[in-house]
Amino acid sequence: MISSCNINDAVQNVIDCSIRAADASIPKRSPSPRKYRRPWWNDACRDACREQKKCWGIFRRYPTTENLIAFKRARANARRIRRRSQRESWIRFLSSITSNTSSADLWKKVKAANGIYKEFTFPVINTGTGSYSSPLDVANAIGESFADISSSSSYNPHFLAIKRRAEQMHLNFNTRRRLSYNCKFKMFELEKALSQTRVTSPGPDGITYNMLRHLDANSLLHLLRLFNRIWSEQSFPAQWYEAVVVPILKPGKIPTNPLNYRPIALTSCLCKTFERMVNARLLYELEKRDCISPFQGGFHRGRSPIDNLVLLESQIRTPSLSV
C-alpha cells in the first residue's frame, strides 16, 4: 500500500500498523496521579518495606515474642537497605556533577533528593470576557489566545503584502542536471536520523521514537520508501500538519494571563525524523558551498553564540595583558 495509494493513505497505513504492533506488545496502564519518590528509592527498598509491613501485620494480629522479633528484624533490614541506597544515590549524584552541569539540573536534583516537587494544578485564566477554571475552559481560553497571536491579522500591512507576493510565487524544483541533494534517501541516512533522536513525547499519531528505533529491517525499508515518495512527489502528508500544543508558563509570569504561556507543539515523530534527514542534506550543502559565514555561531553545527562572546572577551583582554 505504501507504493500504490496516495501519500495520506500511505502515512495513515504506517501509523495504523505501528499502533497495532505497539498495542500487541507494549502494555498500557490507566492514567493515575503521579507519585513522586525519592531518587534513592529502588526495588530493594520497596521489597524491604513490604516485608516490614507484612511482619507488622502478622505481629499485630498475633502478638507473640517470635513475631515481634521477626518484625524488628525486618524493620532493621529495611532501615539498613534504605541507608545503603541513600549513600549510593548520593555518591552517584556527586559523580554526575561536572563542569557542564547546568544550575537548573543541579537544583532539580537537589530538590528531588529532598523530596521537593512542584504540584500541578490548573490555573484560573482571566480574559476580557471572564474567568475560567475548568480544564476544558482553560484550554480553550489559552488556545484562543494562541490563535489570535498567530493569525495574519496581527501582522502589519507592509509585511502582509510581502507575504502574499511570496506565497504566489511558484517554486520549480526541476533541474536540468542530477543533483546529489535531490536524490532518494539511503538507509544509512534514516538510521543516522533515528540514532540522533531523544526520548520525547509523541505527536497526535501516538508514535514515539522508541517505536521507530525498534523497527526491524523490513519495516525500516517500508518507512524509507514512504519518505522517498514524499520527497520525490513533493507532497506533504495532511497528518503532519497537526500537532498537540502544550502551554508552558514563562518564568516569572502570572499564570492567570493566557498571554504568559509559551506554546510547545508536539508534532509527529515520523515528520521530525523526515525533517532531520532533509536538514542534514541542507546543512551539508550550505557548508560545502560556504553559504554560512564562518563567523556565525548560532544555528551552526558544532558552534554556539557563546563562542563569539568568548572570542570577543579574549581579544579585549589580550592587549591589556601585554601592556
C-alpha positions in Angstrom: 0.0 0.0 0.0 2.9 2.4 0.6 3.8 2.3 -3.1 0.3 2.3 -4.6 -2.0 4.5 -2.6 -1.8 8.3 -2.2 0.6 9.8 0.3 -2.0 10.5 3.0 -3.3 6.9 2.9 0.3 5.5 2.9 1.2 7.6 6.0 -2.0 6.5 7.8 -1.3 2.9 6.9 2.2 3.2 8.6 0.6 4.8 11.6 -2.1 2.1 12.0 0.4 -0.7 11.6 2.7 0.8 14.2 -0.1 1.4 16.7 -1.4 -2.2 16.2 2.1 -3.6 16.8 2.5 -1.4 19.9 -0.9 -2.4 21.3 0.0 -6.1 20.9 3.5 -5.8 22.5 3.6 -2.8 24.8 1.3 -3.0 27.9 -0.8 0.0 28.7 -1.8 1.4 32.1 -4.7 3.6 33.1 -3.7 7.1 34.0 -3.2 7.7 37.7 -1.9 10.6 39.8 1.9 10.6 39.6 3.7 9.6 42.8 7.0 11.3 43.3 9.6 9.2 45.0 13.0 10.0 46.4 15.8 9.3 43.9 17.3 6.7 46.1 14.2 4.6 46.3 14.6 1.4 44.3 13.2 -2.1 44.1 15.2 -3.3 47.1 13.7 -0.6 49.3 10.3 -1.4 48.1 10.6 -5.1 48.8 12.1 -4.4 52.3 9.3 -2.0 53.1 6.7 -4.6 52.0 8.3 -7.2 54.2 8.3 -4.9 57.2 4.6 -4.1 56.7 3.9 -7.8 56.3 5.7 -8.7 59.6 4.0 -5.8 61.3 0.6 -7.1 60.2 1.4 -10.6 61.5 2.6 -9.3 64.8 -0.5 -7.0 65.2 -2.8 -10.0 64.7 -0.7 -12.5 66.7 1.4 -10.5 69.3 3.9 -13.2 70.2 7.6 -12.9 71.0 8.6 -14.7 67.9 6.5 -12.4 65.7 7.9 -9.3 67.5 11.5 -10.5 66.8 10.6 -11.1 63.1 9.1 -7.6 62.8 12.2 -5.9 64.5 14.5 -7.9 62.2 12.5 -6.9 59.1 12.5 -3.2 60.3 16.2 -3.2 60.9 16.8 -4.8 57.4 14.6 -2.2 55.7 16.4 0.6 57.6 19.8 -0.8 56.5 18.7 -1.1 52.9 17.4 2.4 52.8 20.6 3.9 54.3 22.7 1.9 51.8 20.6 3.1 48.9 20.8 6.7 50.1 24.5 6.5 50.4 24.9 5.0 46.9 22.5 7.5 45.4 24.4 10.4 47.0 27.7 9.1 45.6 26.1 8.8 42.1 24.7 12.3 42.4 28.1 13.8 43.3 29.8 11.8 40.5 27.3 13.2 37.9 28.2 16.8 38.7 30.7 18.1 36.1 31.7 21.5 34.7 29.0 21.0 32.0 26.1 20.5 34.5 23.8 23.5 34.4 22.5 25.2 37.6 18.9 24.2 36.6 19.8 20.5 36.5 21.8 20.8 39.7 18.9 22.4 41.7 16.5 19.9 40.2 18.5 17.0 41.6 18.9 18.7 45.0 15.2 19.3 45.3 14.4 15.7 44.2 16.8 14.4 46.9 14.9 16.4 49.5 11.5 15.2 48.1 10.5 18.7 47.0 8.3 18.6 43.9 6.1 21.2 42.3 2.5 20.0 42.3 0.5 20.5 39.1 -2.8 22.5 39.3 -5.0 24.1 36.7 -4.7 27.9 37.0 -7.7 30.2 36.7 -7.4 32.1 33.4 -8.7 35.7 33.3 -9.6 37.2 29.9 -11.5 40.2 28.7 -14.7 38.1 28.6 -14.5 36.4 32.0 -12.6 34.0 34.2 -12.2 30.2 33.5 -11.3 27.5 36.0 -12.4 24.2 34.4 -9.7 22.3 32.4 -11.7 22.5 29.2 -12.4 26.2 29.5 -8.8 26.9 30.5 -7.6 25.0 27.4 -10.0 26.8 25.1 -9.0 30.2 26.5 -5.3 29.6 26.1 -5.9 28.1 22.6 -7.8 31.2 21.5 -5.1 33.5 22.7 -2.5 31.4 20.7 -4.7 31.6 17.6 -5.1 35.3 17.9 -1.4 35.9 18.2 -0.6 33.5 15.3 -3.2 34.9 12.9 -2.3 37.1 10.0 -4.4 39.9 11.4 -1.7 40.7 13.9 0.8 41.5 11.1 1.3 44.9 9.7 0.0 45.7 6.1 3.6 46.0 4.7 4.5 42.5 5.8 1.2 41.1 4.6 1.8 42.4 1.1 5.3 40.8 1.0 3.8 37.6 2.4 1.1 37.4 -0.3 3.7 38.1 -3.1 6.0 35.4 -1.8 3.1 32.8 -1.5 2.0 33.5 -5.1 5.4 32.6 -6.5 5.6 29.1 -7.9 8.7 27.2 -6.9 10.1 25.0 -9.6 12.1 22.1 -8.2 13.0 20.5 -11.6 16.7 20.9 -12.6 18.5 20.2 -15.8 21.1 18.1 -14.2 21.0 15.5 -11.4 21.9 17.0 -8.1 23.1 14.8 -5.2 20.8 16.5 -2.6 17.7 15.8 -4.8 18.4 12.0 -4.9 16.4 9.5 -3.0 17.4 8.9 0.6 19.5 6.0 1.6 19.1 3.6 4.5 22.1 4.9 6.4 20.5 8.4 6.4 17.4 7.1 8.0 19.4 5.0 10.6 21.5 8.1 11.4 18.5 10.3 11.9 16.9 7.7 14.3 20.2 7.3 16.2 20.2 11.1 16.9 16.7 11.2 18.4 16.0 11.5 22.1 13.1 10.3 24.2 10.4 12.9 23.7 6.6 13.0 23.8 4.8 11.7 20.7 2.6 13.8 18.4 -1.1 13.3 17.6 -0.5 9.9 16.0 0.9 8.4 19.2 4.1 7.1 17.6 7.3 7.5 19.7 11.0 7.5 18.7 11.4 4.3 20.7 8.9 2.6 18.4 10.7 3.7 15.3 14.1 2.7 16.7 12.9 -0.8 17.4 11.6 -1.4 13.9 13.1 -4.4 12.1 14.9 -4.2 8.8 11.8 -4.8 6.6 9.8 -2.2 8.4 12.6 0.3 8.1 12.7 -0.4 4.4 9.0 0.4 4.0 9.4 3.6 6.1 12.3 4.6 3.8 10.1 4.0 0.7 7.4 6.2 2.2 9.9 9.1 2.9 11.3 8.8 -0.7 7.8 9.0 -2.1 7.1 12.2 -0.1 10.5 13.5 -1.2 10.1 12.7 -4.9 6.4 13.6 -5.3 6.7 16.8 -3.3 3.6 16.0 -1.3 3.4 16.8 2.4 1.1 14.5 4.3 -2.0 16.1 5.8 -1.5 14.3 9.1 1.8 16.1 9.7 0.1 19.5 9.7 -1.5 18.6 13.1 0.2 19.0 16.5 -0.5 18.7 20.2 0.1 22.2 21.7 1.2 22.2 25.3 1.2 25.6 27.1 4.2 26.3 29.3 4.2 29.2 31.7 7.0 31.6 31.1 9.4 32.1 34.0 8.3 34.8 36.4 5.0 35.4 34.8 1.5 35.4 36.3 -0.4 32.2 35.4 -3.8 33.9 35.2 -2.9 35.7 31.9 -3.2 33.5 28.8 -0.6 35.6 27.0 2.1 34.5 29.6 2.2 31.0 28.2 4.6 29.7 25.6 3.2 27.1 23.1 5.2 23.9 22.7 4.0 22.0 19.7 4.3 18.2 19.8 4.5 17.1 16.1 4.7 13.7 14.6 7.9 11.8 15.3 7.7 10.5 11.7 7.6 14.1 10.5 10.5 15.1 12.7 12.6 12.1 11.5 12.0 13.1 7.9 12.8 16.7 8.6 16.1 15.6 10.3 17.1 13.7 7.2 16.3 16.7 4.9 18.1 19.1 7.3 21.3 17.0 7.3 21.4 17.3 3.5 20.8 21.0 3.5 23.4 21.7 6.2 26.0 19.7 4.2 25.3 21.7 1.0 25.3 25.0 2.8 28.6 24.3 4.5 30.2 22.9 1.3 29.2 25.9 -0.7 30.3 28.3 2.1 26.8 29.8 2.3 27.1 30.0 6.1 29.5 32.6 7.4 32.5 31.1 9.3 31.9 33.8 12.0 28.3 32.7 12.6 27.9 31.0 15.9 24.1 30.5 16.3 22.4 27.8 14.2 25.8 26.5 13.1 26.7 22.8 13.8 29.3 22.4 16.4 29.2 26.1 17.4 27.5 28.4 19.8 26.9 32.1 20.2 28.9 31.9 23.4 32.0 31.2 21.3 31.8 34.6 19.7 31.4 36.2 23.1 34.4 34.3 24.5 36.5 35.3 21.4 35.5 39.0 21.9 36.4 38.9 25.6 39.7 37.3 24.7 40.6 39.9 22.2 39.7 42.7 24.6 41.8 41.2 27.4 44.8 40.3 25.3 46.1 43.9 24.8 45.7 44.7 28.4 47.8 41.7 29.4 50.6 42.7 27.0 50.9 46.2 28.5 
